[in-house]
């Protein structure tokens, strides 16, 4: 039987298309094969845990959870840290000193480091942030132009009410007292009188931290601790953190089309809309307030960060786009409250587990603050033992478990081994803070590690809860307003052990880390006001577990017994 005219006409094009598609598949397979061989060659000098050829180190990951932090969304995951597998990373640190390669599937690997000397070399460079995780988060936080940074529009020195304290902690929110922290303590007092003494504190601390960042940096009077107006936002950030962490270690979901068609991808898009709607409302509300000020010729009202950026955008819309603005506000809100809430919660939990240190902190706080009705920066600077407890908590349970960079040029390590350009390197802050070669009995809560004598004897890069290192080059910005400065090669000031109480607005050649000062102030004030009112003890029947999030936060909350203390 002869072939039909249609079959004869289309047979050759179909064969050619089939051959073309097959060639593309083979080329892609060859590309992936060469990529794997290159990674195997580059990582051969570095021993690590046995990895499956297809799944990589998946046996170290839980099915449902992982930990990740991208400081201002720059971090890679640490799936080793989860409720049933907490010891795994510590075992790896003991078995493989300094570093090890971590495989995510057959074609992607991260190089983890946790040695102070390695960290010092790594952080002294200006390598760009790893784009691997940021690309997965772009639909959530929006994509920004590479040239835009807050430093391009934030004046130096900072305004006294811009969100960074200058003399009085009360000024950070523009009130007569640290009202956000007091709201949380007031809520707990009401619970103590009307409910059982056991309280899940993380939920309230999370809202408190969001309330603080909204009032201080964005000028929003939300009262979300009482009204619950931002509960949908908090829930969205919680669920988005889990989805992003899960997607990072599922290499099938790295493909946007596959991910979008999945149930998690659909949920991701819906949650992203919630975040964007909240951000857009904040920006538009603030723009209206600024317009009203202009009409009233009000030039005396202090500016917060959002005011400064909006004013700069109004003067020169080419400086950065609306998408840049939304991206930065998203980042500022999310990173500004999530890690701080986790840090405060873990601090109270550590003090609850160690009542002797809790009592000593309370005695110190009472001797300095009295009843806590008025708190100044100088008073917070006079809390050496409480500060040591904060540092020890940040060492034992760092809210930011890791940071990452992609090498822009080869990196030679102290032992002579080297890594090629393009390799994603992850500094495991958890591994660094639990490294037995650096810290004696790293699992023990011991604030005396941070006395001046002990700190001076330790490697300067052994304690890095807020990272360190030089900031990447900033494009010069032409000043359009008196006091605004162009920034180039500015340095990020590290939260070093001996300068944790450095005064704000000391911006000479070094630019202080905004989040570092903000977090330390929140930790001190929240701890002081809590210990002045309550004695805290752990609920041993409900121990906390780590959750798969963009910060090291409790999965099911932190339950503490609160005992009301008599007023001084």
N, C-alpha and C positions, 0 to 999 in steps of 0.2 A: 504494500500500500504506500503510495507516494505521499510525501509530506505536504501539508497544505501550504498555500502561499503565505499565510500569516506566520506559520511556524518557521518557514524558510527565511522570512524577512527579519524576524525578531530573534532568531537563534544566535546569530553572531553578536549583536549588541548585548544580549543577556550573558553570553559567555565572557565577553570583554568586561562587563560590569562585575561579574563574579570573580574574575581574575584580579580586577582592580581592588575589590574589597578584600580579597584574600591577601593581596600584596600589602595593603594597609595594615591588616591584622598582623602579618608577619613582621612588618617594620616596627610596629608598636611593641610586639613581643621581643624583638631584638633589642629595642631601646630599653625596655625594662630589664632584660637579661644583662645588658652591659651596665646598667645602673646598679644592679645588685652586685655584679662582679667588682665594680669600682668601690662600692661601700665595703664589701668583704675585704678588699685589698687595703683600703684606708684604715679599717678598724682591726685588722689582724694583730697589730702590736698590743692591743688592749684586751685582756681577758675579761670575760663576763659570764653570767649565768647561761647555761645551755639554752639555745633558742630553737624552736621548731622552724623548719625551712619555710613553711607557709604562714603559720600563725605567729611567728616570732616569740615574744615573751608573754603570750596571752595567758599562759597558765598562772602567771602572777597577778592577773587582773580578776576582779570580781565580775560577775555577770551583769550586775545592775549599777555598780557605783565606781567612781574614781575621784581623785582629787585633782584640781587644777587651779593655777592662778596665773593670770596674765596681768602684771602690775600695770594698771591702766590698760588691761587686756593684752599683756605681752607674755604670759606664762604658758608652759607646756604641762601636760598632765603627769601626775604621779599616782598611777593606779595601784602602786604597791601599798598605799596607805588607805586602809579601809577597816571596818570594824572587826573582821575575822582574820585579817592578814597584816596587822600592824607591825609585826616583828619582821616581816620579809625584807623591807628596805634596810632595817638595822643590821640584819644578817648579811646582806649584800655589802654594806659599808664595811663590816668587819672582815669579810672574806676577800673583797676586792678593794684595797685601799686606794684612795685618790679618785678613781673614776671607773666607769664601765659603760659599754654600749648597750642601748635598749632598742630592740627591734619591734616595730609596729607593722606586722605583716611582712611580706618578703622584700619589699622595695623601699621601705622607709625606716630610718634609724635615727635615734637621738643619742648624743653623747653626754652622759650625766657626769658631773664633777661635784665633789664635796670635800675637797682638800683646801685649806686656807691658801697655800702657795699657788695652787691652780686658780683659785678664785681671784687672787690678787692680780695675776697676769690677765685673766679673762676680763675682769672689770676695769682694767686700766686702758682697754681699747675702746674704740668708738664704732663697734660693729652694729649694724642695724638690728632692729627687733625681728624676731622670727615671724615671717608672714604666714606660716603654715596654719596656725590657729586663728590668726586675724582674718584670713580669708573665709574660714568657716563661720566666723561671727559677723561678717560684714552685713548680712541682711538684718542683724539685730541692732548693731550700734551705728550702722551706716558707714560709708566709705569716705575718708577724708583725703584731701590733697596732701601729698607728702611734705609740702613746704609749710603747712600751717601748724603752729604750736601755740599754746597759751603764752609762752614766753615772748612771742612776737608782739603781743598787745598789752601785756600786764606791765604797768609802770614800776619803776624802782626809785625810791623805796615804796613799799606797798602802802595803800591808804590804811589808816588805823582800824577801819571797820570793814575791811575787804575779806574777812574770813580768817585771817591770821592774827592772833592776838598781839597786842602791843601794850603791855603794862598790866592790863586787867583781863582775866579770862572772861569776865562778864561782857566785855566789849565784842567778843566774837559773835554774839548773837544780837547785839544792839539792845540789850535789856538791862535791867537793874540787877540781875543775877543770873546764874546758869539755869534758866528756867526749864530747859529741855530735860536736864538731868533730874531736876526737882520734880518734874511731872512724873517721871518713871518711879521715883521713890514714893511719891504721894499715892500712885496707883497701888504699889505694893502694900503700903500702910492700910489702904482700904480693903485690900484682899485679906490682910492679916486680921482685920476686925470682923470680916463677914464670911470668910472661907477658912479652909484648912491652912496650916502654916506652910505647906509645900506649894511652891510657885514655879512654873516653867518660865524662867527668866529670859531666855534668848528671844522669844517673840517680842517681849516688851523692850528689850535692849535694841533689837533691830529697828523697831519703830522710833525709838529715841535717837539712834544714830542717823536715821533718815531725816527726822525732824531737825536735827542739828545742821546737817549739810544743806538742807533746803533753806533754812533761815540764814545761815552764815554765808554760803557761797552764792546762792541763787535768789535771796531776798524774798522767799515765800513763807508767809505765815500760815502753816498748814495745820498745826495742832493735831497732827495725824495720830499721836499717841492716844488722844481722847476721842477724836471724831472718827478715826478709822478710814479717812478719805483716801488713803493711798494703800489700802490693803491689797487691791488688785495689782498695783505695781509691785509690791513686795512679793506677792505670790508669783507674778510673772517672772521676776528676776530669779526666784528660787527654782522654778521649773526650767527656765532657759539654761541656767547653770548646769543642771543635770543633763539636758539634751546635748549641750555643747560638749561636755565631758564624754558622754557616750559616743557621740559622733566622731570625736577625735580618734578614738581607738577602734572604730569600725571602718576599715579601709574601703568597704563597699559604699559607705555613706559619704566618702570623700567626694564622690561624683555628685554634682548638684542635682542633676536630673533624677538619679536614683533616690537621693535623699528627699527631694521635694515630693516624690510620689509615695514615699513611705508615711505611715501614720505620724511618726515623730516629726517628719518634715512639715506636714500640714500643721501640727501643733506649734512648731517653731515659728511659722509664718504668722499664726494668729496671736501668739504671745508677743512677737515683734511689733505687731500693730498696737498692742496695749502700751508698750514702751514708747513708741513714737508718738502716740496721741498724748501721753502724759508729758513728754518732753516739749512737744509743740505748744501745748497749753501753757506751760511754764514760760516759754520764750515770749509768746504773744502777750501774756499777762504782764510780764516785765516791761515789754515795749510800751504798753499803754501807760504804765506808771511813769516811765521815763518821759513820755510825751507830755504828761500832765505836769511833771516837774519843769519842763522847758517852758510851758505856757505860764507857769507861776513864777518863772525865773528863780527857781530854787537851786542854788549852787552850793549850799552849805551841807546838804544831806550827804553823808559818806556813801561811797560806792562799794558794792560787792563785786565779785569777779564777773558775774554775768553782766552787770552794769558796764563794767570797763570794756568788755568785749563788744557789747551791743553799741556802745558809744564809738568804739573804733570802727565797727562795721558801718555805722551811719556816716562817718567821716570819709571812709574810703571803702566802697562796696567791693572793690577789686582785691582787697586784702585777703578776704576769705569768703567762701560761699555760705549759703544757708545750710547746706549739707555738712560743711565743716563745723558750723556752730552746733547743729543738732548732735553730731557725733561727739563733740567735746562735752556737751551737757550730759549726754547719755553716759559717757565714760565717767564724768565727774560724779554724777549721782550714784551710779552703780558701785564704782570702786570706792567712792567717798564714804559710803555707809556700811557696805557689806563686810569689809575687812575689819573696820573699827568695831562693829557689833560683835564679830567673832572674837576679837581680841579682848574686849571687855568681859564677855561671857566666860571665856576660858580663864581669865584672871580671877574672877569671882569663884569659879569652880576650884582652881588651884588653892586659893585661900581657904575655901571651905574644907578641902581635904587636909589642910595644914593649919589647924587652929592656932598653934603657937605663933606662926608668922602673921596670921590674921590679927591676933591680939596685939602684937608688937606694932603692926601698921596702924591699928586703931588708936593706940596710945600716942603714937607719933602725930597722927592727924589731929587728935583732940588738943594736944599741946600747942599746935600751930594754928588751927582754924577755930578752935572753940566749938561753937554749935554749928559752924559752917554757914552762917547767915551772910557773910561777906568773904569772898575769896579773891586774892590777888595773885598775879604771876610770881611775885617775890615769895609768897607763902608756898606756892607749889614747888618752887625751886629749893625750898628748905625741907623736903621730904626724902632724905637719902635712902631710908630703909624701904619705904613704899616704892621708890624708883627702882631699887634693886629687885624687889618682888615683881615689878612690871617687866623688867628685863629678863628675869628668869622664866617668867611665863612665856614671853616672846621667844625665848630659846627653846623651851620644852615643847610648846605647841605654837609654832609660827603660823599666823593667819595666812601668810603668803608662803606656800610650800616650795615654790621654785620660780625661777625666772629664766628666760631663754634669749639667745641671740643667734643670728646666722653669720658665720665668719665671712667677712669681706675679703680677707686675705689669710694665708696660712698662719697657723698658731703653733708656736714652739713652746712646749710645756717645760717645767723646771727639770724634769728627768731626761730631757733630750728628745723625747718622742714628739711627734707633730701631727697636726690635723690639717687637712686641705681647706682651701676656701670653699664656701658653700655648705659646710657641715653645720647642722643645727646643734648648738651646745646648750645644755640645760644645767644651770647651777642649782643643785638641790639644796635649798636652805634647810629643809628637814634633815637631810643626810649630814650637812655641815654641822648643824647644831646638836646632832646625836653621834658625832664621830668620836669613838672612844680614844682615838689618838690625840684628840684636842681637849675633850672634856672627861674628867674623871667621874665615873658613875653617872653617865648622861641621862639616865631615866629618873634620877633623884631630884626633887625640887629643893634647890639650895641657893637662896638669894645671895649668900656670902661669896658666891663665885664672882660677884660684880663689885666687890670692894675695890678701891683704887689700887691696892697692892696686888690683888689677884688679876685685875684687868691689865695692869702694866706688864705683867709677866706673860700675857697671852698674845697670840698672833693677832694683829689688828684686823684681819679679815676672818677671824673665827666666829664673829657674831655679826650677822648681817640681816636683821629682820626687815629692813627697808631697802636692801640692796645698796649699791654704791657705784662710783665710777663717773667718768666724764660723760656729759651729754653730747649728743651728736651735733654737728655744725648747724647753726640756725642761719637762714637766709637773712641778710640785712634788711631791716625795715626802716623806711624813712620816717622819722618822727613827725607826726601831724599834730601832736598835742604836747605842750611843755611837760617834761618829766618822763615821757615815754622814751624808751631806749631801744636801740637796735642790739640784737644779741648774736654773738658769734663765738663758738667754742666755749660756751658757758659750762661750768662744772656743776654736777649734782652733788650736793653735800651729803655725806653718808652719816647714818645714825651710828657713829662710832661709840665705843664704850665710855670714853672719857668726855664726850661733848654732848651727851643726851640732853643736857639742860641748857644748851646754847640759846641765847636770847634771840627772839625773832627780829626780822628786819635788819639783820647784820649782813647786808648784801654788798660786800665789797667785790673781791674777785671771785667769790664763791656764791653760788645761788643755792639757798637752802631748799630742801625738798618740802614742798607744801604739805603733802600728805603726812610726812614724818611729824612735823610740829602739831598738825591738827590731831593726829591719832594720839600722840603722847598727852596732849591737853585733855582730850576726851577720857583717856584711861585714868588719868589722875583725878579729874573732877568727879567722874562717875564712881570711882572706887571710894573716894573720900566721903561723898554724900551717902553712899550705901552703908559703909562701915560705921558712920556716925549714927545711923538710925537702926541698923540691924546687925545681929550676929547670924552669919550664914553657915550652914552645915549641909553636906551632901545627902541626897536621897539615895542610899546605897541599893535600894530595890530597883532603881531605874538609872543605871549608869549611862552616861552619854556615849554615843557612837559617832564616828566620823562619816560624813555624807559626801556623795559625789557632787562637788560644787566648784565654782571658780574661786572659792576660799575654803580654808579648813574650818568648816562650821559643823555644829552638831546635827545629826540626822533627825533625831526625834526630840530635839531640845535639850535643855539642861535644867534638871529639877533640883531645887535647893530648898531646905527648910529655913524659913525666916523667923527669927526671934526678935521681937521688938525690944529695943534697949531703952531704958529710962533716959529722959532728957537730962542734959548736963545742967 
